[in-house]
Amino acid sequence: YLIPGEDYDISLSGNDRMGVATAVITGRGNYGGTASADFFIAAQTTGLEASTVDSSTVLLTWDETPGADGYEVFRATSYTGTYTRLQTVYTNSRTCPMLSVGTRYYFMVRPFVLSGGNKIYGIDSSVIDHRTELKAPSGFTFSDRTSDSLRLSWNETVGADGYQVWTTDLSTGNNISIREITSCDTAFTGLTPSGNYSFKVRSFKVVSGSRVYSPYSVLINVPMLPSAAVLSAEPSSASSVMLCWTEVHGADGYQIWRSTSASGSYVCIGDQTGMAKNSTCLSLGTTYYYKVRAYRLVNGQKLFGSYSQVISCAPKVPSVTG
């Protein structure tokens, strides 16, 4: 028998990628001449992955197969089922639309090279599976917050038939509301002033009479504003007015504001925790206008409630009796 490297040499070309490679044998020593032969290298596509684009669309991506001219993409609805060729592509990705939400699909990719106008196939990729699903609603936020109401809104989920909004009272940890709607915003009323609530939303689609749900959105926690105080005032001297107001549930403090006209510019004359304030250094014969608002301290920031009604009062010389 012949000994390689002593009786002959072998050189290879084109063997570092999928496709046609060539082997050349050259005789040595007592042997001369050359002989060549072509052979096919069948590579396998690797790295196949699937990700959800929307409720009916999946994006497939895979690693480039060195030497491949293109790929054929196949799909089935069971691992051992019949695989249907979806498309021939010349890049390492493919979008698969018009799928049924809530259905598990199976995918594989087959590489090929072109030779003389014909396709020569490589080795099929491993089969992967992916279940189509609704995406979680994005852009979930709140607005128009008052002491007992707010509005929630989010971006539309493609393919959704509706949305389910969950509300939790953080003081008890109980889910107090599950609201189902078809629009992308909803208003909540009748909430507890100075209460704390959390909200989340998920989309759903009805498939064959059953619901398929998306994951939940981000959870948002909302501290409600304090309610408005009821303010009263009466003159306490020729240069002062005594202000009193009702306690506001959940309030950490109060700001008191004063002006010399009902619709004029107001100046804050106090920030305190008590519910009475003597407004001093006033001018006899001048009417003053007052309003007060409560606030909560949440993470070091003041959350202000609505102003009380504006009331007017003028300092007055006390009556002398006796």
Secondary structure, DSSP 8 states (H G I E B T S, - for coil): ---BTTTEEEEEESTTSSEEEEEEEEE-TT---EEEEEEEE--B----EEEEEETTEEEEE----TT--EEEEEEESSTTS--EEEEEESSSEEEE-S--TT-EEEEEEEEEEEETTEEEE-B----EEEE-------S-EEES--SS-EEEE----TT-SEEEEEEEETTTTEEEEEEEESSSEEEE-S--TT-EEEEEEEEEEEETTEEEE------EEEE-------EEEEEEETTEEEEEE---TT--EEEEEEESSTTS--EEEEEESSSEEEE-S--TT--EEEEEEEEEEETTEEEEEEE---EEE---------
